[in-house]
Amino acid sequence: MTHLDGNALAGRFDDLLGIDLTAAVGRCGGCGQARELARARAFVTAMGTVLRCAECESVLAVLVDARDEVVVNLSGLAFFTVPAH
Ligand SMILES: [Zn+2]
């Protein structure tokens, strides 16, 4: 499956969480690497989007579009940081 970079999710994260994904850094819960989330790999399907670590392919985040809500799972991230405003 082809993938996009994390920048493809910038608008969704901004709309849903008010997070500027292009400036966020996340630590992968799988390999421990901390990298810009914009550099992660985004796999977009009709059911939703999976953001995977560019280093180890662990799932970092999942967005699933349900009927009247969006399910956001960030359990693959040990943490993420965003610049303070
Ligand atoms: Zn990783």
PDB file of the backbone (N, CA, C, O) and the ligand in Angstrom, with CONECT records:
HET     ZN  A 101       1
ATOM      1  N   MET A   1       0.854  -1.184   0.000  1.00  0.00           N
ATOM      2  CA  MET A   1       0.000   0.000   0.000  1.00  0.00           C
ATOM      3  C   MET A   1       0.891   1.235   0.000  1.00  0.00           C
ATOM      4  O   MET A   1       1.850   1.321   0.767  1.00  0.00           O
ATOM      5  N   THR A   2       0.572   2.173  -0.851  1.00  0.00           N
ATOM      6  CA  THR A   2       1.363   3.398  -0.878  1.00  0.00           C
ATOM      7  C   THR A   2       0.980   4.286   0.312  1.00  0.00           C
ATOM      8  O   THR A   2      -0.112   4.178   0.869  1.00  0.00           O
ATOM      9  N   HIS A   3       1.890   5.140   0.669  1.00  0.00           N
ATOM     10  CA  HIS A   3       1.645   6.014   1.800  1.00  0.00           C
ATOM     11  C   HIS A   3       2.004   7.447   1.465  1.00  0.00           C
ATOM     12  O   HIS A   3       2.743   7.727   0.521  1.00  0.00           O
ATOM     13  N   LEU A   4       1.459   8.340   2.266  1.00  0.00           N
ATOM     14  CA  LEU A   4       1.789   9.755   2.194  1.00  0.00           C
ATOM     15  C   LEU A   4       2.629  10.081   3.424  1.00  0.00           C
ATOM     16  O   LEU A   4       2.790   9.240   4.309  1.00  0.00           O
ATOM     17  N   ASP A   5       3.160  11.293   3.483  1.00  0.00           N
ATOM     18  CA  ASP A   5       3.825  11.645   4.739  1.00  0.00           C
ATOM     19  C   ASP A   5       2.799  12.255   5.692  1.00  0.00           C
ATOM     20  O   ASP A   5       1.669  12.557   5.306  1.00  0.00           O
ATOM     21  N   GLY A   6       3.214  12.427   6.929  1.00  0.00           N
ATOM     22  CA  GLY A   6       2.299  12.886   7.966  1.00  0.00           C
ATOM     23  C   GLY A   6       1.659  14.233   7.668  1.00  0.00           C
ATOM     24  O   GLY A   6       0.615  14.562   8.231  1.00  0.00           O
ATOM     25  N   ASN A   7       2.269  15.008   6.797  1.00  0.00           N
ATOM     26  CA  ASN A   7       1.682  16.301   6.434  1.00  0.00           C
ATOM     27  C   ASN A   7       0.285  16.135   5.849  1.00  0.00           C
ATOM     28  O   ASN A   7      -0.528  17.059   5.894  1.00  0.00           O
ATOM     29  N   ALA A   8       0.009  14.945   5.297  1.00  0.00           N
ATOM     30  CA  ALA A   8      -1.309  14.696   4.711  1.00  0.00           C
ATOM     31  C   ALA A   8      -2.410  14.757   5.761  1.00  0.00           C
ATOM     32  O   ALA A   8      -3.578  14.947   5.422  1.00  0.00           O
ATOM     33  N   LEU A   9      -2.048  14.598   7.037  1.00  0.00           N
ATOM     34  CA  LEU A   9      -3.035  14.622   8.116  1.00  0.00           C
ATOM     35  C   LEU A   9      -3.082  15.957   8.841  1.00  0.00           C
ATOM     36  O   LEU A   9      -3.828  16.113   9.807  1.00  0.00           O
ATOM     37  N   ALA A  10      -2.305  16.904   8.391  1.00  0.00           N
ATOM     38  CA  ALA A  10      -2.208  18.181   9.106  1.00  0.00           C
ATOM     39  C   ALA A  10      -3.580  18.830   9.268  1.00  0.00           C
ATOM     40  O   ALA A  10      -3.911  19.296  10.358  1.00  0.00           O
ATOM     41  N   GLY A  11      -4.365  18.868   8.230  1.00  0.00           N
ATOM     42  CA  GLY A  11      -5.682  19.502   8.312  1.00  0.00           C
ATOM     43  C   GLY A  11      -6.613  18.771   9.253  1.00  0.00           C
ATOM     44  O   GLY A  11      -7.360  19.406   9.997  1.00  0.00           O
ATOM     45  N   ARG A  12      -6.584  17.444   9.236  1.00  0.00           N
ATOM     46  CA  ARG A  12      -7.458  16.658  10.130  1.00  0.00           C
ATOM     47  C   ARG A  12      -7.113  16.885  11.594  1.00  0.00           C
ATOM     48  O   ARG A  12      -8.003  17.097  12.418  1.00  0.00           O
ATOM     49  N   PHE A  13      -5.821  16.842  11.923  1.00  0.00           N
ATOM     50  CA  PHE A  13      -5.410  17.046  13.309  1.00  0.00           C
ATOM     51  C   PHE A  13      -5.735  18.460  13.773  1.00  0.00           C
ATOM     52  O   PHE A  13      -6.143  18.669  14.915  1.00  0.00           O
ATOM     53  N   ASP A  14      -5.557  19.412  12.895  1.00  0.00           N
ATOM     54  CA  ASP A  14      -5.877  20.785  13.258  1.00  0.00           C
ATOM     55  C   ASP A  14      -7.375  20.921  13.500  1.00  0.00           C
ATOM     56  O   ASP A  14      -7.786  21.540  14.482  1.00  0.00           O
ATOM     57  N   ASP A  15      -8.198  20.352  12.622  1.00  0.00           N
ATOM     58  CA  ASP A  15      -9.656  20.440  12.776  1.00  0.00           C
ATOM     59  C   ASP A  15     -10.131  19.711  14.027  1.00  0.00           C
ATOM     60  O   ASP A  15     -10.952  20.244  14.774  1.00  0.00           O
ATOM     61  N   LEU A  16      -9.632  18.505  14.266  1.00  0.00           N
ATOM     62  CA  LEU A  16     -10.125  17.671  15.362  1.00  0.00           C
ATOM     63  C   LEU A  16      -9.555  18.052  16.717  1.00  0.00           C
ATOM     64  O   LEU A  16     -10.279  18.086  17.712  1.00  0.00           O
ATOM     65  N   LEU A  17      -8.259  18.338  16.758  1.00  0.00           N
ATOM     66  CA  LEU A  17      -7.580  18.504  18.036  1.00  0.00           C
ATOM     67  C   LEU A  17      -6.930  19.871  18.213  1.00  0.00           C
ATOM     68  O   LEU A  17      -6.428  20.182  19.293  1.00  0.00           O
ATOM     69  N   GLY A  18      -6.935  20.680  17.178  1.00  0.00           N
ATOM     70  CA  GLY A  18      -6.272  21.971  17.273  1.00  0.00           C
ATOM     71  C   GLY A  18      -4.771  21.853  17.366  1.00  0.00           C
ATOM     72  O   GLY A  18      -4.107  22.722  17.931  1.00  0.00           O
ATOM     73  N   ILE A  19      -4.232  20.782  16.817  1.00  0.00           N
ATOM     74  CA  ILE A  19      -2.793  20.522  16.877  1.00  0.00           C
ATOM     75  C   ILE A  19      -2.173  20.764  15.508  1.00  0.00           C
ATOM     76  O   ILE A  19      -2.658  20.258  14.496  1.00  0.00           O
ATOM     77  N   ASP A  20      -1.102  21.538  15.487  1.00  0.00           N
ATOM     78  CA  ASP A  20      -0.359  21.747  14.244  1.00  0.00           C
ATOM     79  C   ASP A  20       0.589  20.568  14.064  1.00  0.00           C
ATOM     80  O   ASP A  20       1.698  20.560  14.598  1.00  0.00           O
ATOM     81  N   LEU A  21       0.146  19.594  13.320  1.00  0.00           N
ATOM     82  CA  LEU A  21       0.916  18.367  13.151  1.00  0.00           C
ATOM     83  C   LEU A  21       2.260  18.631  12.478  1.00  0.00           C
ATOM     84  O   LEU A  21       3.222  17.895  12.695  1.00  0.00           O
ATOM     85  N   THR A  22       2.321  19.662  11.678  1.00  0.00           N
ATOM     86  CA  THR A  22       3.572  19.941  10.967  1.00  0.00           C
ATOM     87  C   THR A  22       4.671  20.381  11.929  1.00  0.00           C
ATOM     88  O   THR A  22       5.852  20.334  11.586  1.00  0.00           O
ATOM     89  N   ALA A  23       4.284  20.814  13.143  1.00  0.00           N
ATOM     90  CA  ALA A  23       5.268  21.266  14.130  1.00  0.00           C
ATOM     91  C   ALA A  23       5.385  20.300  15.301  1.00  0.00           C
ATOM     92  O   ALA A  23       6.191  20.532  16.202  1.00  0.00           O
ATOM     93  N   ALA A  24       4.595  19.212  15.312  1.00  0.00           N
ATOM     94  CA  ALA A  24       4.576  18.287  16.442  1.00  0.00           C
ATOM     95  C   ALA A  24       5.693  17.255  16.315  1.00  0.00           C
ATOM     96  O   ALA A  24       6.034  16.813  15.218  1.00  0.00           O
ATOM     97  N   VAL A  25       6.248  16.885  17.460  1.00  0.00           N
ATOM     98  CA  VAL A  25       7.245  15.818  17.534  1.00  0.00           C
ATOM     99  C   VAL A  25       6.674  14.730  18.426  1.00  0.00           C
ATOM    100  O   VAL A  25       6.208  15.005  19.531  1.00  0.00           O
ATOM    101  N   GLY A  26       6.710  13.486  17.942  1.00  0.00           N
ATOM    102  CA  GLY A  26       6.165  12.384  18.722  1.00  0.00           C
ATOM    103  C   GLY A  26       7.205  11.297  18.950  1.00  0.00           C
ATOM    104  O   GLY A  26       8.051  11.029  18.096  1.00  0.00           O
ATOM    105  N   ARG A  27       7.121  10.668  20.141  1.00  0.00           N
ATOM    106  CA  ARG A  27       7.998   9.531  20.432  1.00  0.00           C
ATOM    107  C   ARG A  27       7.218   8.256  20.181  1.00  0.00           C
ATOM    108  O   ARG A  27       6.140   8.050  20.740  1.00  0.00           O
ATOM    109  N   CYS A  28       7.767   7.414  19.344  1.00  0.00           N
ATOM    110  CA  CYS A  28       7.144   6.132  19.009  1.00  0.00           C
ATOM    111  C   CYS A  28       7.175   5.211  20.229  1.00  0.00           C
ATOM    112  O   CYS A  28       8.210   5.047  20.874  1.00  0.00           O
ATOM    113  N   GLY A  29       6.029   4.621  20.530  1.00  0.00           N
ATOM    114  CA  GLY A  29       5.965   3.680  21.628  1.00  0.00           C
ATOM    115  C   GLY A  29       6.632   2.355  21.299  1.00  0.00           C
ATOM    116  O   GLY A  29       6.903   1.561  22.200  1.00  0.00           O
ATOM    117  N   GLY A  30       6.901   2.102  20.025  1.00  0.00           N
ATOM    118  CA  GLY A  30       7.535   0.856  19.613  1.00  0.00           C
ATOM    119  C   GLY A  30       9.047   0.904  19.698  1.00  0.00           C
ATOM    120  O   GLY A  30       9.661   0.073  20.367  1.00  0.00           O
ATOM    121  N   CYS A  31       9.650   1.875  19.022  1.00  0.00           N
ATOM    122  CA  CYS A  31      11.117   1.916  18.939  1.00  0.00           C
ATOM    123  C   CYS A  31      11.730   3.036  19.773  1.00  0.00           C
ATOM    124  O   CYS A  31      12.945   3.064  19.970  1.00  0.00           O
ATOM    125  N   GLY A  32      10.907   3.956  20.263  1.00  0.00           N
ATOM    126  CA  GLY A  32      11.416   5.017  21.115  1.00  0.00           C
ATOM    127  C   GLY A  32      11.989   6.208  20.380  1.00  0.00           C
ATOM    128  O   GLY A  32      12.445   7.159  21.013  1.00  0.00           O
ATOM    129  N   GLN A  33      11.977   6.180  19.051  1.00  0.00           N
ATOM    130  CA  GLN A  33      12.491   7.324  18.292  1.00  0.00           C
ATOM    131  C   GLN A  33      11.539   8.506  18.415  1.00  0.00           C
ATOM    132  O   GLN A  33      10.322   8.346  18.316  1.00  0.00           O
ATOM    133  N   ALA A  34      12.090   9.676  18.629  1.00  0.00           N
ATOM    134  CA  ALA A  34      11.292  10.902  18.630  1.00  0.00           C
ATOM    135  C   ALA A  34      11.553  11.641  17.328  1.00  0.00           C
ATOM    136  O   ALA A  34      12.688  12.013  17.030  1.00  0.00           O
ATOM    137  N   ARG A  35      10.505  11.847  16.565  1.00  0.00           N
ATOM    138  CA  ARG A  35      10.647  12.492  15.257  1.00  0.00           C
ATOM    139  C   ARG A  35       9.442  13.382  14.986  1.00  0.00           C
ATOM    140  O   ARG A  35       8.407  13.275  15.644  1.00  0.00           O
ATOM    141  N   GLU A  36       9.596  14.255  14.010  1.00  0.00           N
ATOM    142  CA  GLU A  36       8.482  15.072  13.564  1.00  0.00           C
ATOM    143  C   GLU A  36       7.384  14.158  13.042  1.00  0.00           C
ATOM    144  O   GLU A  36       7.639  13.278  12.220  1.00  0.00           O
ATOM    145  N   LEU A  37       6.151  14.369  13.526  1.00  0.00           N
ATOM    146  CA  LEU A  37       5.045  13.525  13.061  1.00  0.00           C
ATOM    147  C   LEU A  37       4.772  13.736  11.574  1.00  0.00           C
ATOM    148  O   LEU A  37       4.203  12.865  10.916  1.00  0.00           O
ATOM    149  N   ALA A  38       5.169  14.867  11.056  1.00  0.00           N
ATOM    150  CA  ALA A  38       5.002  15.111   9.628  1.00  0.00           C
ATOM    151  C   ALA A  38       5.828  14.136   8.790  1.00  0.00           C
ATOM    152  O   ALA A  38       5.547  13.931   7.609  1.00  0.00           O
ATOM    153  N   ARG A  39       6.857  13.531   9.412  1.00  0.00           N
ATOM    154  CA  ARG A  39       7.705  12.577   8.685  1.00  0.00           C
ATOM    155  C   ARG A  39       7.209  11.147   8.819  1.00  0.00           C
ATOM    156  O   ARG A  39       7.754  10.244   8.185  1.00  0.00           O
ATOM    157  N   ALA A  40       6.183  10.927   9.634  1.00  0.00           N
ATOM    158  CA  ALA A  40       5.619   9.577   9.755  1.00  0.00           C
ATOM    159  C   ALA A  40       4.898   9.220   8.445  1.00  0.00           C
ATOM    160  O   ALA A  40       4.676  10.069   7.583  1.00  0.00           O
ATOM    161  N   ARG A  41       4.547   7.950   8.331  1.00  0.00           N
ATOM    162  CA  ARG A  41       3.899   7.473   7.105  1.00  0.00           C
ATOM    163  C   ARG A  41       2.398   7.379   7.319  1.00  0.00           C
ATOM    164  O   ARG A  41       1.936   6.726   8.255  1.00  0.00           O
ATOM    165  N   ALA A  42       1.646   8.028   6.457  1.00  0.00           N
ATOM    166  CA  ALA A  42       0.188   8.043   6.563  1.00  0.00           C
ATOM    167  C   ALA A  42      -0.406   7.130   5.496  1.00  0.00           C
ATOM    168  O   ALA A  42      -0.153   7.287   4.301  1.00  0.00           O
ATOM    169  N   PHE A  43      -1.207   6.168   5.965  1.00  0.00           N
ATOM    170  CA  PHE A  43      -1.902   5.251   5.064  1.00  0.00           C
ATOM    171  C   PHE A  43      -3.383   5.600   5.118  1.00  0.00           C
ATOM    172  O   PHE A  43      -4.042   5.398   6.138  1.00  0.00           O
ATOM    173  N   VAL A  44      -3.894   6.122   4.021  1.00  0.00           N
ATOM    174  CA  VAL A  44      -5.266   6.623   3.978  1.00  0.00           C
ATOM    175  C   VAL A  44      -6.141   5.618   3.244  1.00  0.00           C
ATOM    176  O   VAL A  44      -5.864   5.248   2.103  1.00  0.00           O
ATOM    177  N   THR A  45      -7.218   5.175   3.928  1.00  0.00           N
ATOM    178  CA  THR A  45      -8.167   4.256   3.296  1.00  0.00           C
ATOM    179  C   THR A  45      -9.575   4.839   3.463  1.00  0.00           C
ATOM    180  O   THR A  45      -9.759   5.880   4.095  1.00  0.00           O
ATOM    181  N   ALA A  46     -10.541   4.164   2.898  1.00  0.00           N
ATOM    182  CA  ALA A  46     -11.926   4.617   3.020  1.00  0.00           C
ATOM    183  C   ALA A  46     -12.411   4.533   4.469  1.00  0.00           C
ATOM    184  O   ALA A  46     -13.297   5.289   4.866  1.00  0.00           O
ATOM    185  N   MET A  47     -11.842   3.626   5.259  1.00  0.00           N
ATOM    186  CA  MET A  47     -12.280   3.440   6.649  1.00  0.00           C
ATOM    187  C   MET A  47     -11.618   4.422   7.604  1.00  0.00           C
ATOM    188  O   MET A  47     -12.141   4.695   8.685  1.00  0.00           O
ATOM    189  N   GLY A  48     -10.483   4.944   7.207  1.00  0.00           N
ATOM    190  CA  GLY A  48      -9.775   5.853   8.093  1.00  0.00           C
ATOM    191  C   GLY A  48      -8.316   5.955   7.704  1.00  0.00           C
ATOM    192  O   GLY A  48      -7.908   5.588   6.603  1.00  0.00           O
ATOM    193  N   THR A  49      -7.551   6.465   8.645  1.00  0.00           N
ATOM    194  CA  THR A  49      -6.141   6.722   8.374  1.00  0.00           C
ATOM    195  C   THR A  49      -5.285   6.139   9.485  1.00  0.00           C
ATOM    196  O   THR A  49      -5.618   6.239  10.666  1.00  0.00           O
ATOM    197  N   VAL A  50      -4.180   5.530   9.087  1.00  0.00           N
ATOM    198  CA  VAL A  50      -3.215   5.003  10.041  1.00  0.00           C
ATOM    199  C   VAL A  50      -1.904   5.754   9.838  1.00  0.00           C
ATOM    200  O   VAL A  50      -1.411   5.886   8.718  1.00  0.00           O
ATOM    201  N   LEU A  51      -1.351   6.243  10.946  1.00  0.00           N
ATOM    202  CA  LEU A  51      -0.057   6.916  10.920  1.00  0.00           C
ATOM    203  C   LEU A  51       0.966   5.964  11.522  1.00  0.00           C
ATOM    204  O   LEU A  51       0.846   5.560  12.679  1.00  0.00           O
ATOM    205  N   ARG A  52       1.961   5.614  10.740  1.00  0.00           N
ATOM    206  CA  ARG A  52       2.965   4.642  11.192  1.00  0.00           C
ATOM    207  C   ARG A  52       4.337   5.299  11.318  1.00  0.00           C
ATOM    208  O   ARG A  52       4.668   6.236  10.591  1.00  0.00           O
ATOM    209  N   CYS A  53       5.111   4.792  12.244  1.00  0.00           N
ATOM    210  CA  CYS A  53       6.482   5.242  12.459  1.00  0.00           C
ATOM    211  C   CYS A  53       7.310   4.986  11.199  1.00  0.00           C
ATOM    212  O   CYS A  53       7.254   3.900  10.623  1.00  0.00           O
ATOM    213  N   ALA A  54       8.066   5.977  10.782  1.00  0.00           N
ATOM    214  CA  ALA A  54       8.910   5.826   9.597  1.00  0.00           C
ATOM    215  C   ALA A  54      10.108   4.929   9.871  1.00  0.00           C
ATOM    216  O   ALA A  54      10.743   4.436   8.939  1.00  0.00           O
ATOM    217  N   GLU A  55      10.423   4.713  11.157  1.00  0.00           N
ATOM    218  CA  GLU A  55      11.581   3.888  11.505  1.00  0.00           C
ATOM    219  C   GLU A  55      11.227   2.411  11.631  1.00  0.00           C
ATOM    220  O   GLU A  55      11.892   1.557  11.045  1.00  0.00           O
ATOM    221  N   CYS A  56      10.164   2.108  12.406  1.00  0.00           N
ATOM    222  CA  CYS A  56       9.882   0.712  12.728  1.00  0.00           C
ATOM    223  C   CYS A  56       8.506   0.235  12.247  1.00  0.00           C
ATOM    224  O   CYS A  56       8.153  -0.931  12.425  1.00  0.00           O
ATOM    225  N   GLU A  57       7.731   1.141  11.637  1.00  0.00           N
ATOM    226  CA  GLU A  57       6.405   0.807  11.106  1.00  0.00           C
ATOM    227  C   GLU A  57       5.340   0.571  12.183  1.00  0.00           C
ATOM    228  O   GLU A  57       4.220   0.187  11.848  1.00  0.00           O
ATOM    229  N   SER A  58       5.651   0.785  13.451  1.00  0.00           N
ATOM    230  CA  SER A  58       4.615   0.667  14.491  1.00  0.00           C
ATOM    231  C   SER A  58       3.519   1.685  14.233  1.00  0.00           C
ATOM    232  O   SER A  58       3.768   2.767  13.702  1.00  0.00           O
ATOM    233  N   VAL A  59       2.304   1.324  14.617  1.00  0.00           N
ATOM    234  CA  VAL A  59       1.178   2.247  14.487  1.00  0.00           C
ATOM    235  C   VAL A  59       1.298   3.321  15.560  1.00  0.00           C
ATOM    236  O   VAL A  59       1.380   3.013  16.749  1.00  0.00           O
ATOM    237  N   LEU A  60       1.309   4.577  15.138  1.00  0.00           N
ATOM    238  CA  LEU A  60       1.384   5.706  16.066  1.00  0.00           C
ATOM    239  C   LEU A  60       0.003   6.249  16.377  1.00  0.00           C
ATOM    240  O   LEU A  60      -0.299   6.576  17.525  1.00  0.00           O
ATOM    241  N   ALA A  61      -0.830   6.345  15.360  1.00  0.00           N
ATOM    242  CA  ALA A  61      -2.154   6.939  15.527  1.00  0.00           C
ATOM    243  C   ALA A  61      -3.100   6.346  14.492  1.00  0.00           C
ATOM    244  O   ALA A  61      -2.697   5.967  13.392  1.00  0.00           O
ATOM    245  N   VAL A  62      -4.370   6.279  14.877  1.00  0.00           N
ATOM    246  CA  VAL A  62      -5.413   5.801  13.971  1.00  0.00           C
ATOM    247  C   VAL A  62      -6.583   6.765  14.058  1.00  0.00           C
ATOM    248  O   VAL A  62      -7.023   7.122  15.151  1.00  0.00           O
ATOM    249  N   LEU A  63      -7.077   7.177  12.924  1.00  0.00           N
ATOM    250  CA  LEU A  63      -8.295   7.983  12.847  1.00  0.00           C
ATOM    251  C   LEU A  63      -9.318   7.175  12.067  1.00  0.00           C
ATOM    252  O   LEU A  63      -9.078   6.790  10.923  1.00  0.00           O
ATOM    253  N   VAL A  64     -10.462   6.919  12.694  1.00  0.00           N
ATOM    254  CA  VAL A  64     -11.523   6.159  12.023  1.00  0.00           C
ATOM    255  C   VAL A  64     -12.752   7.049  11.937  1.00  0.00           C
ATOM    256  O   VAL A  64     -13.227   7.570  12.946  1.00  0.00           O
ATOM    257  N   ASP A  65     -13.254   7.216  10.739  1.00  0.00           N
ATOM    258  CA  ASP A  65     -14.462   8.006  10.528  1.00  0.00           C
ATOM    259  C   ASP A  65     -15.671   7.109  10.720  1.00  0.00           C
ATOM    260  O   ASP A  65     -15.951   6.248   9.887  1.00  0.00           O
ATOM    261  N   ALA A  66     -16.393   7.312  11.825  1.00  0.00           N
ATOM    262  CA  ALA A  66     -17.622   6.576  12.077  1.00  0.00           C
ATOM    263  C   ALA A  66     -18.795   7.413  11.564  1.00  0.00           C
ATOM    264  O   ALA A  66     -18.598   8.462  10.950  1.00  0.00           O
ATOM    265  N   ARG A  67     -19.998   6.946  11.819  1.00  0.00           N
ATOM    266  CA  ARG A  67     -21.173   7.612  11.261  1.00  0.00           C
ATOM    267  C   ARG A  67     -21.257   9.083  11.671  1.00  0.00           C
ATOM    268  O   ARG A  67     -21.378   9.962  10.818  1.00  0.00           O
ATOM    269  N   ASP A  68     -21.193   9.346  12.963  1.00  0.00           N
ATOM    270  CA  ASP A  68     -21.337  10.731  13.411  1.00  0.00           C
ATOM    271  C   ASP A  68     -20.237  11.147  14.377  1.00  0.00           C
ATOM    272  O   ASP A  68     -20.416  12.064  15.179  1.00  0.00           O
ATOM    273  N   GLU A  69     -19.104  10.470  14.295  1.00  0.00           N
ATOM    274  CA  GLU A  69     -17.975  10.833  15.133  1.00  0.00           C
ATOM    275  C   GLU A  69     -16.687  10.333  14.486  1.00  0.00           C
ATOM    276  O   GLU A  69     -16.702   9.522  13.560  1.00  0.00           O
ATOM    277  N   VAL A  70     -15.591  10.838  14.996  1.00  0.00           N
ATOM    278  CA  VAL A  70     -14.279  10.377  14.552  1.00  0.00           C
ATOM    279  C   VAL A  70     -13.587   9.762  15.760  1.00  0.00           C
ATOM    280  O   VAL A  70     -13.451  10.409  16.799  1.00  0.00           O
ATOM    281  N   VAL A  71     -13.151   8.521  15.626  1.00  0.00           N
ATOM    282  CA  VAL A  71     -12.431   7.844  16.696  1.00  0.00           C
ATOM    283  C   VAL A  71     -10.944   8.106  16.496  1.00  0.00           C
ATOM    284  O   VAL A  71     -10.391   7.820  15.434  1.00  0.00           O
ATOM    285  N   VAL A  72     -10.301   8.654  17.527  1.00  0.00           N
ATOM    286  CA  VAL A  72      -8.879   8.998  17.459  1.00  0.00           C
ATOM    287  C   VAL A  72      -8.142   8.137  18.469  1.00  0.00           C
ATOM    288  O   VAL A  72      -8.396   8.232  19.670  1.00  0.00           O
ATOM    289  N   ASN A  73      -7.235   7.301  17.996  1.00  0.00           N
ATOM    290  CA  ASN A  73      -6.423   6.447  18.866  1.00  0.00           C
ATOM    291  C   ASN A  73      -4.972   6.876  18.738  1.00  0.00           C
ATOM    292  O   ASN A  73      -4.375   6.758  17.669  1.00  0.00           O
ATOM    293  N   LEU A  74      -4.408   7.374  19.832  1.00  0.00           N
ATOM    294  CA  LEU A  74      -3.012   7.824  19.830  1.00  0.00           C
ATOM    295  C   LEU A  74      -2.153   6.918  20.707  1.00  0.00           C
ATOM    296  O   LEU A  74      -1.071   7.317  21.139  1.00  0.00           O
ATOM    297  N   SER A  75      -2.628   5.705  20.972  1.00  0.00           N
ATOM    298  CA  SER A  75      -1.961   4.840  21.938  1.00  0.00           C
ATOM    299  C   SER A  75      -0.574   4.385  21.493  1.00  0.00           C
ATOM    300  O   SER A  75       0.203   3.917  22.326  1.00  0.00           O
ATOM    301  N   GLY A  76      -0.243   4.504  20.235  1.00  0.00           N
ATOM    302  CA  GLY A  76       1.080   4.109  19.771  1.00  0.00           C
ATOM    303  C   GLY A  76       2.155   5.152  20.030  1.00  0.00           C
ATOM    304  O   GLY A  76       3.343   4.900  19.827  1.00  0.00           O
ATOM    305  N   LEU A  77       1.731   6.318  20.478  1.00  0.00           N
ATOM    306  CA  LEU A  77       2.683   7.382  20.793  1.00  0.00           C
ATOM    307  C   LEU A  77       2.973   7.367  22.289  1.00  0.00           C
ATOM    308  O   LEU A  77       2.048   7.410  23.100  1.00  0.00           O
ATOM    309  N   ALA A  78       4.255   7.305  22.662  1.00  0.00           N
ATOM    310  CA  ALA A  78       4.612   7.437  24.069  1.00  0.00           C
ATOM    311  C   ALA A  78       4.203   8.826  24.546  1.00  0.00           C
ATOM    312  O   ALA A  78       3.671   8.985  25.645  1.00  0.00           O
ATOM    313  N   PHE A  79       4.459   9.829  23.705  1.00  0.00           N
ATOM    314  CA  PHE A  79       3.991  11.200  23.929  1.00  0.00           C
ATOM    315  C   PHE A  79       4.248  11.986  22.660  1.00  0.00           C
ATOM    316  O   PHE A  79       4.944  11.523  21.757  1.00  0.00           O
ATOM    317  N   PHE A  80       3.687  13.162  22.602  1.00  0.00           N
ATOM    318  CA  PHE A  80       4.051  14.084  21.531  1.00  0.00           C
ATOM    319  C   PHE A  80       4.106  15.488  22.100  1.00  0.00           C
ATOM    320  O   PHE A  80       3.461  15.794  23.102  1.00  0.00           O
ATOM    321  N   THR A  81       4.872  16.324  21.458  1.00  0.00           N
ATOM    322  CA  THR A  81       5.018  17.707  21.895  1.00  0.00           C
ATOM    323  C   THR A  81       4.624  18.628  20.751  1.00  0.00           C
ATOM    324  O   THR A  81       4.786  18.301  19.575  1.00  0.00           O
ATOM    325  N   VAL A  82       4.106  19.779  21.125  1.00  0.00           N
ATOM    326  CA  VAL A  82       3.791  20.824  20.158  1.00  0.00           C
ATOM    327  C   VAL A  82       4.374  22.121  20.702  1.00  0.00           C
ATOM    328  O   VAL A  82       4.456  22.296  21.917  1.00  0.00           O
ATOM    329  N   PRO A  83       4.778  23.025  19.828  1.00  0.00           N
ATOM    330  CA  PRO A  83       5.324  24.290  20.305  1.00  0.00           C
ATOM    331  C   PRO A  83       4.282  25.066  21.106  1.00  0.00           C
ATOM    332  O   PRO A  83       3.107  25.095  20.741  1.00  0.00           O
ATOM    333  N   ALA A  84       4.710  25.687  22.186  1.00  0.00           N
ATOM    334  CA  ALA A  84       3.816  26.543  22.960  1.00  0.00           C
ATOM    335  C   ALA A  84       3.571  27.824  22.176  1.00  0.00           C
ATOM    336  O   ALA A  84       4.449  28.311  21.464  1.00  0.00           O
ATOM    337  N   HIS A  85       2.379  28.353  22.317  1.00  0.00           N
ATOM    338  CA  HIS A  85       2.051  29.592  21.590  1.00  0.00           C
ATOM    339  C   HIS A  85       2.295  30.793  22.463  1.00  0.00           C
ATOM    340  O   HIS A  85       2.078  31.925  22.032  1.00  0.00           O
TER     341      HIS A  85
HETATM  342 ZN    ZN A 101       9.071   3.377  15.790  1.00  0.00          ZN2+
END
